[in-house]
């Protein structure tokens, strides 16, 4: 498993160079604009709780690796509640027709978020505990990059609005270690697992595939943030090469 984790770490470093994160770190841009893509991640965020409950989790189990997976799912299966609260705090929780909401969630601009969800389901459903661990490690690695970048934006907004962001802020980041487990002992146990050549190749393929779709998602989110104002997140895209600047 050590080689799989090393691949994930290398891919994580590449992922951190995505254009979205450069955009999010640009303090010359209004902090609200740097999170203007928030509605687009709804399909993934809202699906993730169910992945944990119904795809990754298997109970009862006597498999020690599945126990590790199960324990992790109980930590992650409710984060969507923080996301909903943040949408309200960001002013994105506005009234729209139900049909318009459905259209938004299934349009081209949210395709990447849906596709990531489909791929995780495809790869994790019925998978062995060790493959589930590899998938979760990728999700944790990409999440750590994202929330490490988002937390400073949340802090800027807190200074401006006196309101706390939970999902995008340090509250969530503190719970995202970048690994499936938060203990050195269990991390070492996972790292030392010996994989067959067949399982190793399967894990390598899955890791590469997931980082690819997560990168495609960040590209999609960047386009959305550059073409939609945070004040009108559901309006038609505008031609905007220079995002709104901070006051």
C-alpha positions in Angstrom: 0.0 0.0 0.0 3.0 2.3 0.5 3.4 2.7 -3.3 -0.3 3.6 -3.7 0.0 6.2 -0.9 3.1 7.6 -2.5 1.3 7.9 -5.9 -1.6 9.7 -4.1 0.8 12.2 -2.5 2.5 12.9 -5.9 -0.9 13.4 -7.5 -2.0 15.6 -4.6 0.9 18.0 -5.3 0.0 18.2 -9.0 -3.6 18.7 -8.1 -2.7 21.7 -5.8 -1.4 23.5 -8.9 -4.9 23.6 -10.6 -6.0 26.9 -11.9 -8.9 27.0 -9.5 -6.7 27.2 -6.5 -4.6 29.9 -8.0 -7.8 31.9 -8.5 -9.0 31.2 -5.0 -5.7 32.5 -3.5 -5.9 35.7 -5.5 -6.7 38.2 -2.7 -7.2 41.0 -5.3 -10.5 39.3 -6.1 -13.6 39.8 -3.9 -13.6 36.8 -1.5 -17.3 36.1 -2.3 -16.4 35.8 -6.0 -13.7 33.3 -5.2 -16.4 31.0 -3.8 -19.0 31.9 -6.6 -18.7 28.3 -7.8 -20.3 27.0 -4.6 -23.7 26.0 -6.1 -21.9 23.8 -8.7 -20.5 21.4 -6.1 -24.0 20.6 -4.8 -24.4 17.3 -6.6 -21.1 15.9 -5.2 -21.5 17.3 -1.7 -25.0 16.1 -1.3 -24.1 12.7 -2.7 -21.1 12.2 -0.4 -23.2 11.6 2.7 -25.0 8.7 1.0 -21.7 7.3 -0.4 -20.5 7.0 3.2 -23.7 5.5 4.5 -24.6 3.1 1.7 -21.5 2.5 -0.5 -18.3 2.7 1.7 -19.9 1.5 5.0 -20.6 -2.2 5.5 -22.0 -3.5 8.7 -21.7 -5.8 10.4 -18.1 -6.8 9.5 -15.2 -8.7 10.9 -12.7 -7.3 8.5 -10.3 -4.9 10.3 -9.9 -2.7 7.2 -13.6 -2.4 6.7 -13.9 -1.3 10.3 -11.4 1.5 9.5 -13.5 2.4 6.5 -16.7 2.3 8.6 -15.3 4.5 11.3 -14.3 7.1 8.7 -17.8 7.1 7.2 -19.3 8.2 10.5 -17.0 11.2 10.5 -17.9 12.2 6.9 -21.5 11.4 6.4 -23.0 14.6 7.7 -20.8 17.4 6.2 -23.5 18.3 3.7 -25.4 20.0 6.6 -22.5 22.5 6.9 -22.6 23.1 3.2 -26.3 24.0 3.3 -25.7 26.4 6.1 -22.8 28.0 4.2 -25.0 28.5 1.1 -27.3 30.6 3.3 -24.4 32.5 4.9 -23.0 33.3 1.4 -26.4 34.6 0.3 -26.8 31.8 -2.3 -29.8 30.3 -0.6 -32.2 32.3 -2.7 -35.7 31.4 -3.9 -35.9 29.7 -7.3 -38.5 27.6 -9.0 -38.2 23.9 -8.4 -37.9 23.2 -12.1 -35.1 25.9 -12.4 -33.3 24.3 -9.5 -33.4 20.9 -11.1 -32.3 22.3 -14.4 -29.3 23.9 -12.7 -28.3 20.7 -11.0 -28.4 18.7 -14.2 -27.0 21.3 -16.6 -23.5 21.3 -18.3 -22.0 23.6 -15.7 -22.5 21.0 -13.0 -21.6 18.0 -15.1 -18.2 17.7 -13.4 -19.7 17.5 -10.0 -22.1 14.8 -11.1 -19.4 12.9 -13.0 -17.1 12.7 -9.9 -20.1 11.3 -8.0 -20.8 8.7 -10.6 -17.2 7.6 -10.8 -16.9 7.2 -7.0 -20.0 5.1 -7.0 -18.8 3.0 -9.9 -15.4 2.3 -8.4 -16.5 1.9 -4.7 -19.7 -0.1 -5.0 -18.9 -3.7 -4.0 -15.2 -3.0 -3.9 -12.8 -4.6 -1.4 -12.0 -2.7 1.8 -8.4 -2.0 0.5 -9.8 -0.5 -2.7 -12.3 1.6 -0.7 -9.4 2.8 1.4 -7.5 3.9 -1.7 -10.6 5.8 -3.0 -11.1 7.5 0.4 -7.4 8.5 0.5 -7.8 10.2 -2.9 -11.0 12.0 -1.7 -9.2 13.0 1.5 -6.1 14.3 -0.4 -8.1 16.4 -2.8 -10.4 17.6 0.0 -7.4 18.7 2.0 -6.1 20.8 -0.9 -9.5 22.4 -1.5 -10.3 23.2 2.1 -6.8 24.4 2.9 -7.3 26.9 0.0 -10.9 27.8 1.0 -10.3 28.4 4.7 -8.4 31.7 4.3 -11.2 32.9 2.1 -13.7 32.1 4.8 -11.5 34.0 7.3 -11.6 37.0 5.0 -15.4 36.9 4.8 -15.6 36.4 8.6 -13.7 39.7 9.0 -16.0 41.4 6.6 -19.4 39.9 7.5 -18.8 38.7 11.1 -20.3 35.4 9.9 -18.7 31.9 10.1 -18.5 29.5 7.2 -18.5 25.9 8.4 -18.1 23.8 5.3 -15.6 26.2 3.5 -13.9 27.4 6.7 -11.4 26.2 9.2 -14.1 24.3 11.1 -14.2 21.8 8.3 -10.5 21.9 7.5 -9.7 20.9 11.1 -11.6 17.7 10.4 -9.9 17.1 7.1 -6.4 15.7 7.8 -5.7 14.6 4.3 -5.9 11.0 5.3 -8.6 8.4 5.9 -7.5 8.1 9.6 -6.2 10.6 12.0 -3.9 8.3 14.0 -0.3 7.5 13.3 -0.8 3.9 14.4 -3.6 3.2 11.9 -1.8 5.2 9.2 1.2 3.0 9.6 -0.9 -0.2 9.6 -2.4 0.8 6.2 0.9 1.9 4.8 2.4 -1.5 5.6 -0.3 -3.6 3.9 1.2 -5.8 1.3 -0.8 -5.8 -2.0 -0.8 -8.3 -4.7 0.4 -7.1 -8.1 -3.1 -7.3 -9.4 -4.5 -5.2 -6.6 -1.7 -2.7 -6.8 -2.4 -2.2 -10.5 -6.1 -1.8 -9.8 -5.4 0.8 -7.1 -3.0 2.7 -9.3 -5.6 2.9 -12.1 -8.3 4.1 -9.7 -6.1 6.7 -8.2 -5.1 8.1 -11.6 -8.7 8.0 -12.7 -10.1 9.9 -9.7 -7.4 12.6 -9.7 -8.3 13.1 -13.4 -12.0 13.6 -12.8 -11.3 15.8 -9.7 -9.0 18.0 -11.8 -11.7 18.2 -14.5 -14.1 19.3 -11.8 -11.8 22.1 -10.6 -11.5 23.3 -14.2 -15.3 23.5 -14.5 -15.5 25.3 -11.2 -12.9 27.9 -12.3 -14.9 28.6 -15.5 -18.1 29.1 -13.5 -16.4 31.4 -11.0 -15.0 33.5 -13.8 -18.3 33.7 -15.7 -20.9 34.1 -12.9 -21.2 36.9 -10.4 -21.6 35.8 -6.8 -24.5 38.2 -6.6 -26.4 36.3 -9.3 -25.0 32.8 -9.2 -27.8 31.2 -11.3 -27.9 33.9 -14.0 -26.7 33.1 -17.5 -22.9 33.1 -17.9 -21.3 36.4 -18.8 -18.1 37.1 -20.7 -15.8 38.0 -17.8 -12.0 37.6 -18.2 -11.3 39.7 -15.2 -13.3 38.6 -12.1 -14.7 41.2 -9.7 -12.1 42.8 -7.6 -12.2 43.2 -3.9 -13.3 46.6 -2.6 
